[in-house]
Amino acid sequence: MRNLSFMIDEAETNELISLNVASQAKIVKAYLFFSLTMMWEDIPFTQSQKPEEFPEPAFDDQETVLRGIIDLLDEGLNQMDLNESGVGSRDLVYGGNMLKWAKFANSLKLRTYMFLRNQDPSVDSEIANLLNNAELIRTNDDEAAIPFFDSNENAHNVWVLNNSFGGFTGAGNGNIFIFAGKTLVDIMNELEDPRRKTYFSYATYSNNLVADEFIGQEAGVSGWGGETSMISQNIIRRDWPSRMLTASEVLFYEAEFLATTGNLGGAHEAYIAGVRASLNFLDPYTELDPSGGELEVQGISDEEISTYIDVLPSSFSNETEALEAIHTQQYIEVLDRAPENWSHWKRTKFPQLSVAQNANLGDIIRRFPYPPSEIASNPNTPQDPTLDTPMWFEN
């Protein structure tokens, strides 16, 4: 955050630097603030980037943070010049393409408004304006993602974790740290979702195939292994991107908004587009067979996509049906992204989850505790609520 503040200050005061640099920094800062409030709810915001003036910054409530994120994004968009450059070749997200940065900013505004909407329906007019008039991330080519590379030195964090601690099985295409959850696997099994072969590998140990079906593990079960499917090396890989905001997410927001404002036909169209975007994104990464080795035919074929689309609702007859279908697909699509997947569940409460076995809390955990370093350095740090206390934005 401080580095981004330095970028903004320099770009706004040094005439040799484009204001687009400040715009890019503000958009990234907004993204980070959104992630922080989703993890801790109340955080230092208005005073947080002025350490000389506020060495012990006050904590702002979540509504203040979310509305401040909107303001920060508007600042970045208003000073953006699509005909000028910003950070160029060293921009790993968009390579200096400012139109794509505008799409990211508008899509992040849409996300923020959808969370505000849970408590403030008056933002519907702002959401409608974004959907009807703004440039948004609607294709996979425009998604906001930080790339990783097919080398040990620049590899994705989860691959590095597995590789550093001997986490790959040596058999099959899974790992021994991250297993498939029962709730997600059961949903995907019922739909015969073709993304299962991308996400999961069958349980395989000592070069033996333990199971030849997709099986999820109950949350909180002690131990690991058995017949539980593992997360596949299709997605635990060196070059898996860190995806910040996807086309599917935007399209599912559009579908949800239209479904809840009376446009069931438009909601269904956006819903199907969101599913297709997810399947098409995963297509080139679908290389390994769940039982081990490479797939004989790699990818997710057009035939598989068409078959899957045919299984899904062909239309929506009411809002309840529409929201269940939309939120099901959003839950499947957001698997690889934390804390977004956790935040979306808190916003939608879909699917219905049970408290994990052996849990000490009475409900699903909703927040992180404040770090001891924060408590020690800032006397304004609030006392932690019980960790299963819902956040402000939750219904």
N, C-alpha and C positions, 0 to 999 in steps of 0.2 A: 504493500500500500504506500509506503514512504517513497519507494522508487517511482511509482506511478505519479505521486504528487510532485516529485522532482521533474518528471517528464512534462507534466502540465505547466508547472511554473516556468520552466525553460522555454517551452513552446509558445506560451502566451506572452513572454516578455522579450524573446529574441526574434527579431524580424527575419532572421535567416532561416528560421525553422517554421514549417507550415503549421497552421492551426489544426490541421488534420491529425498531427501527432497528439495534440492535447485531446482531440475528439476520441482517438483510439484508446488513449489511457483512461478517459472517463468511462468508456464502455466496459473496459476490463475491470475497472474499479467497481462499477455497478454490479457486474457479474459476481465479483468476490463478496461484496456486501450482501447480496442476495443469499449466497451460500452460507455466510456467517450467521445471518439471522435465522435461517432454516435449521441451523445446528444449535444455537443458543437462545434464540428469540430476542431478548433485550441485549443490545451490544453498544459500545461506543460508536457513535456515527457523526453527529454534527460537530463534536469537538475532537474527533479522533485523529484528524490529520494536521493538528496544530499543536505539536508537543511543546513548543516554546511558550505558547499562551496557555495551554491546558495540559500540564504534565500528568494530571490525574483526570482524564476525561470522564464526563458523565455518561451514563448508559441511557440510551433512548429506547422507548418502547417500540414494539414491532411495527405498529401502524406508522409511526414516524419514520422508521427506517424504510419501509416499503414505499411510502410516498416520496421520500427523499431519493430513492433509487430512480423513480420516474423522473424527478427533476434533474438528476444527474445525467440520465440518458437524453433528456431534452436538450440540456446544455451541449452535450456532445453532438447531437444531430444538428442543432442550430448553427454551430460553428463549422460544420463539415462542408467542404467544397469538393464536389464530385469531379471537378475538372482539374484539381490539384492533387499532388501526391502526399502521402503521409510517410510512415515507416514503410519502406518498400521491400527490398529483397530479404531483409532480416525479419520481416513479418511472416512468421511461420503459419499463421492462421489463414490469411487471405492474400499474401504476397503484395500488399499495398493496394488492393482493389477496394476503393472506398464505397462503391455501391454495395458490395457484399458486407462491409462494415455497417452500412446503414440498415441492411436487412437484419443483421445480428442485433443491432440496437432496438429496432422496432419489434423484433420477435421477443427480445428480453422484456420489453415493455409489455407485450401481450402476456407473457408468463406472469409478470408481476401483477398486472391487473386481474388475471384469473385467480390469483391468491387473495387479492384485496376483495374480489367479488364475493367471496364467502361471507364477508361481514358487511360489505357495502355495495348493494346492487346498483347504486347510482353510477358506477363506473361502466355500466353497459354501453353507454353512448360512446365512451372512449374506446372500448373494445370493438364496437361496430365500425368506428372510424378507422381503426387500424386494419381491420379485415377488409374493408371496402376501398381504402385509399392509400395504404402504406405499402412500401416494399417490404416483403417478409421472406423468411426462409421457407420456400415451398418445394424445393428440389434438393436432392442429396448433394448436388454440386455446390450448393450454397451453405451447407451446414457449417456451424462453427466448431472446429475441432483442432486440437494441437496434435501434430503428427509425431509418431515415434518411428524408429527406423530398424531395419533388419540387421542390427549389429548389437553386440553385447554392450557397447559403450553408450548407445543411444536408444535403449530398449524401454518398452513400457514397464511401468512400476510393478505391476502384478507379475509379469514374466520374471523380472529381476528378483522379486521376493521368492518365487518358486525356485528359480535357478540357484539362488544363493544358499538355500537351505535344503537342497536335494528334494524339492517338492514335486518333481515329475516322476511318474511311476516307472518309466522304462518299459512299460507295456501298455498297449492301447494308446489312447490319445488324451488322457486325462491328467489330473494332478492329485496330490494328496492333501491339499489345504482347503480347497473350495469345492463344496458339493452342491448338488441340485436340491432345491427346497421343494417339499411335497406340494405346497399350494400351487406353485407355478407349474410344476410337472403335471399335476393332475388336470389343470386347466388346459395345458397344451396337448395332453394325451386325449382328452375328450374331443378336442377339435382336430386331432391328427395333424397338428401344426408342423409344417415342413421345417420350421426353424429349430426343431428339436435336434436335428443332426448337426446344426451349426453350434448350438449352445452346449450340448451335453455329449458325453461319451459314456458307454456302458462300463459298469464296474469291472475292472481288470487288475489282477494282482499276480505277481510272479509269473508273468506271461500266460496266465490262465484267464479266460473269459468267465466272470462270475455270474453275470446276468446278460440276457440278450433283449432287454426291454428297458425303457426309461422309467426309473424309480426314484422318487424324491424322498428326502429325509425330513422327519418332523423337527420343527425348530426346538432347540434346547436339549436334544437327545445327547446324552454323554457318549463319548467315543466316536468312532468314525469307521467307514468302510462297509463291509458286508456287500449287499446288493445295491447300495446307493449309487446312483449315477454321479459322475464327476463333471465339473465344468470343462469343456473341451479346449484343446490347444488350438482349435479354430479361432478362439477369441482370447485365450491366454497365450499371447504371441508377442514377439518383439515389436512388430509394427502395428499393433492395435492402436488406433487413435484415441486420444482423450477427448471425447465428444461433449461439448458444452451445451449445444442446442441444435436439435435435429429438425429436419423437415417433417418427420412423423409427429413430433411433439406439437409443432405449429398446427398441422392439419387436424390433429385430435382436439386441440383447443377450439379450432373453428367448428368442428363437428359438435362438440359439447355446447358451445355457445348457441349455435343455430338450433340444436335440439331443444334447448331450454327457452328459446324465444319464438317457438312455433314453426320453424322452417325445417320439418323433418326430412323433406326431400334433399335440401341442401346439406343437411347434417349427414345423411347417408353418403352422398357424393364425397364429402370431405373425409369421412370415415374410411371408405374404400381406398381413397388416394393415400391416406396415412398408412394403411396396411401394405399397400403396394410399395410405398417408399421404404418401409422397413425391410420387406423381402428383397427388394432390389439392392439395398445397401449391403445386406448380408451375403448376397450371391457370390461375389468374388472371394469372400473369406471362407466359403463352405468347401473345404478341400479334403478334410480328414473324415474317415469313416468312424462312426461311434464305436465299432468293435475293434478298431485298430487299423493302421495303415491309411492309404489314401483312398478316397472314393473312386469307384470305377468311372462314374460320371460326376464330375465336380460341379458345384454350384447349385442354385435353386432354379430349376427349369421353368420356362414359360408355362408348360403343362402343369407343373406342380402349383404354380401361382394361380392359374385359372381354376384348378380343382379346389384349391383352398378357398378362393373367393366365392366359389359356388356353395361351399359349406356355410358361409357366413350369412347373416340375414340379408335377403334381397331388397328389403325396404324396412323402414321403421313405422310402426303403427301408433306408437305413443312415446312420450318422453322417457318413461321408466325403462322400456325396452331399449331405447336408443342409448341411454347412459350406461346401462349394463354392458352393451356391446362395445361402446367406445372405451370405457374404462378397462374392460378386459384386454383390449388390444394395447392400450397405453401401458398397462401393467406388464405385458409380455415384452413390449418394445424397449422399455427403459431398464431392462435387466442390468446392463453393463455400466450404469451411471449412478454413482453416489455423490452427494446426498440426494440427487434429484428423485431417485426411485422411492426413497423413504419419504421425501417431502410430498410427492404426488399421492402416496398412500394416505398421509395425514390430511391432505386436502380433500380427497374423494372418499376415504374410508372403504375403498374397494381394492381387493376382495375382503370379505369378512375374515379377520385373523383371530386366532386364539393366542392367549399368552403362552410364551414358550415354556416347555417343561422345565422344571427346576428353577424357574424365575423367582426372584425375590419381590418383584413388583406385582401389583394387582392388575395392571393394564399394560398395553403396549408402550414401550419406551418412546418418549416424544422429543427428548432433548439430551444434549451432552451436559455434564457438570462443568462449571467454570474451572479452568486450569488453576492449580495451586500458584503458578507463577503470576497469573493475573490477579488473584486474590492478594498475594503478597505485595505486589507493586502498585495496586490501585485500590485505595480504601473505598472508592465508589462502587466497587463490584457488588452486585446484589447477592443476597443469600440465595443459594440454589433452591428452586422449587423441587418438590418430589419429581423424579425424572419421568414419571408417567403423566404429569400434568399437561393437558393439551395446550398448545400455543394459541396466541390471540387469533390467528387467521382461521383456525379450525372451527367448523360448524358445531 
